[in-house]
Amino acid sequence: MSTAPPLVELRGIRKSFGGVKAVDGVSVNLYPGEVVALLGHNGAGKSTLMKMLAGAYPIDSGETRIAGQPVPLPEDHSLGGGRTAAQWLAGRGFANPVIIGHSNGGMLGVRHVVDHPQTPALVLLSAGRGGISSMQEGSSAGLLAGDRVDELTAKARALVQAGRGRELMFMPGWWYVISAESFLDRMTEVPDTLALAPQVKCPVLCIRGDQESRERYPAEEFQSRAGGHCDVEIVANCDHFYNGREDVVTDIVANWLAKTLNVSRRA
């Protein structure tokens, strides 16, 4: 073993999916220049541990240190790779970037801004309502699990318990396919956008297409609850993916950021 201090330290790392423990109290040190092999039976949690190390999965509990510096866990463990991305940007001189998120990314963006109050501005592009009921609400609208929520939840839990959490499950509605781990994660870890809104103090721009559901993408309700200034733009003839309206949305966002941050917009 190297005598140098560890480059990465994991202490008591835990991760569960819908009540199924995938990783339970793992500790390991990784040293510079060291080649490490991770061995274990099927279902032992090898892939899940590596995904947490890479930032693809959030860590439920435990401690992570990189080059001796602790990596904090947010109050809500839903950011996953976003937390790693924030650290990467901070290490390159961008400690407080503007946050722009579309749909699910918008929900995660709200959580990030609450955890990083120095964020200069937040742009929510058709951000969903979020919360633990989002899976049920989406399914009731014909998305994801449709009328088979209980059936598919039981299947996902069984797959994770068997160490097959990465296995894909077909859904009767859009998205149509999702891994068992991700299915369970969506049931418990999606930030509640509206509940968090009062804690968002930075300027916010909420955009929604006029063809989208006001209930599912509650820009006006977020505006009424936001802890700081919030503008809302409803784009005409516009769907959830802004098909054919990309330039319009780009102009709205660019002009708003230029005004809000008092910077010049380049042509």
N, C-alpha and C positions, 0 to 999 in steps of 0.2 A: 504493500500500500504506500502511496505517496506521502511524504512528510509535509507537503504543502497543505494549506487549509482547504477545505472542500469548496468546489465551485458552486455546487448545488447541494442543499441539505433539505431532506424531507423528514418531518417528525410527526408520528402519530396520524398519518393521512387517512382520512375516511371518506367514502363516497357511497351513497345509496341511490337506488332508482325505485321510486314508488314503494319504499319500505323494504326493498331487497338490498342487502349489503353486498356491494361489489368489491370494495376495498375496505378493510377494517384494521386500522391502526398500523400502517406500514411506515417504517423509518429506514432511510438509506442515505448515504453520503456518496457524491460523485465528485471525483478529483480531476484536475486538469491533466490531459494526456492519458487518461485511464480508459481502457476498453472494458465495458461491463456487460455481462450476459444476464438476462432475467429469465429464470426458468420457473415453471409451475404447471400443474395439471390444467386441463380445460376448465374454464370457469373460475380460475384462481384469482383473476383480476389483473392479469398482466397488461392487457391492452388498455383497460381503464386507467391504470396507474400511469402508463406512458402518455395517454391523452391528457391527463391532469398535468403531468410534467410539461407537456407541450403547450398547455393553455387551451386545448380544445374542449376540455371539460372543467367546470368549476370544482373546487375542493369544498366539501361540506364542512370539514373541521380538520384541525391539525396545523402545523406550521411549515412554511416553505421559506428558505433563505437562498438568495442568489448572491454570490460573492460576499457572503456575510451579512447582507442586508435583508431584513424580513420583508416578505411579500404579504401585504395586508389582505384579509378577506373582507369583502363588502358585507353590509348587513344582510342583503339579499344575495344569495349565491347564484345569480343567473347570468353573469357576464361572460363566463368562460374565457374564450380567447380575447375578448375585449379588454380584460384586465391586463393580459400579457401585451396586447397592442399598446395600451396606455403606457406601460413601463418602457416599451421599446421607443416610443415617441419621446418620452421624458428624457431618456438617456441620450437623445440626439438634439436636445434643446427645445423641444416642443412639449413642455409640461402641461399646458392648458390649451389644447386644440379646440376649435369649433367642432361640435358634434352634429352630424347629419345622419339620420336613420330612417329607412323606409320600412313600413309595415312592422314585422317583428323586430327589425333593427331599431325602429323608433322606440318601441317599448324598452328594449335594453338600453337605448340612449338615455331615456329618462332616468333609469336607475343609475347610470354612470354619472349623470350630472348631479344627482343628489349626493353621491359619494365623492364628487369632485366639485365643490361649490365655487371654485375659481374659474370654471368653464365660462368663456366669454359669451357664447351664444349657442342655442340649440335649434336645429331645424328638424321638424317632425313631418315626414312625408307619408301621409296616410297611416299614421301610427294607430295600432289597435288598442282596444280597451284594456286588454291584459287581465291579470288576476287568476286565481285558482279556478274560476268558473269559465275561463276562456275556452278550454277544450269542450266543455259541455255546450256552451253557447254556439261555438263554431259548428259542432256536430249537429246541433238542432237546426242550424241553417243549411244543412246538407253538405257541410265540409267535413274533412277528416273522417271520423268514425261513423258519421251519420247516426242511424238508430242502433248501432252495435257497440256503444261505448263500453258497457259492462263486459261484453264478450271479448272485445279486443284488449281491454285492460287486463283481464285475467290471462289472456294469451301472452301479452307483453311481460307480465310478471313471471310467468312460467319460463319464458325464454331467458330472461335475465337470471333467474334462479339457477337455470341449467348452464350458465356461462355462455349463452348465445345472444347476449344483448345487442350485438351489432347486426344480428340477422334482420333482414328487411321484412316488414309486414305490409301487405296490400290493404289500402283503405278504400271504402266505397265512394269517398268524395275527395276533392282536391285537398291535400297534395297527392293523394293516391298511393304513395308509398313512403314509409318512415321506419327507422330502426326501432326495435323494442325499447332500447334505452332512451331514445329521444322522445318516444311516445309518452313514457312515464315521466320524463323530465318536464314535458310541457304541461302535465297535469298538476305539478306542484311548484314549479320554479319560475313561472312567467311573472314578471313584475306587474303590479297593479298600477297602470299609468295614471288613472284619475286619483287614486289614493296618494300617490307620490307628488302630484302636481303642486300642492301648496308648499312643498319643500324646494321647488325649482325657482330660484331667484333671478337667474340670468334671463336676458331677452330670449323670447321663443317665437318662432314662426311655424304655424301649423298649416299644412296644405292638404286638401282633399279634392278629389275629382267629383264633379256633380253627379256622376253615375254610381258613386259609392254610397254605401249605407252610412247615414249619420250616426246610427246607433252603434255600429261596429267600429267606426273610425270617428270618435267623438271630438273633433277639433274644437267646436264651440264650447263644449262642456269642459274640456281641458283649459280653454281660455278663461272661463269663469272661475276656475279653481286655482289657477297658477299663482305662485307666490310673487311673481314679477310681471313685467310687461309681456303681453302675448298678442301677436297679430295672427289673424286667420285669413287665408286665401282659398276660395273655392274656384277651381278651374273648370271652365265650361267645356262641354263635350269631351269629358276626360274620364277614363276608367282607372282601375287600381294600379295599372302598370304604365299609365301615362302614354299609351300608344298613340303616336301621331301628335302628341302634345309635349314632347320632350323639350323642344326649344322654349316653349312658353314657360314651363316649370323652371327650366334653367335660368331664364331671365328673371323670374320672380325671386328665386333664391339669391342669385348674384346681386341684384339690385338691393334686396333687403339687407344682405350682409354688408355691402358697401356702405349703406346708410347707417346701419346699426353700429358697425365697428369704425365708422368714420375713415374709410380707406377709399382710394380711387379704384374704380373698376377698369381693368384692361380690356381693350376691344378684342 
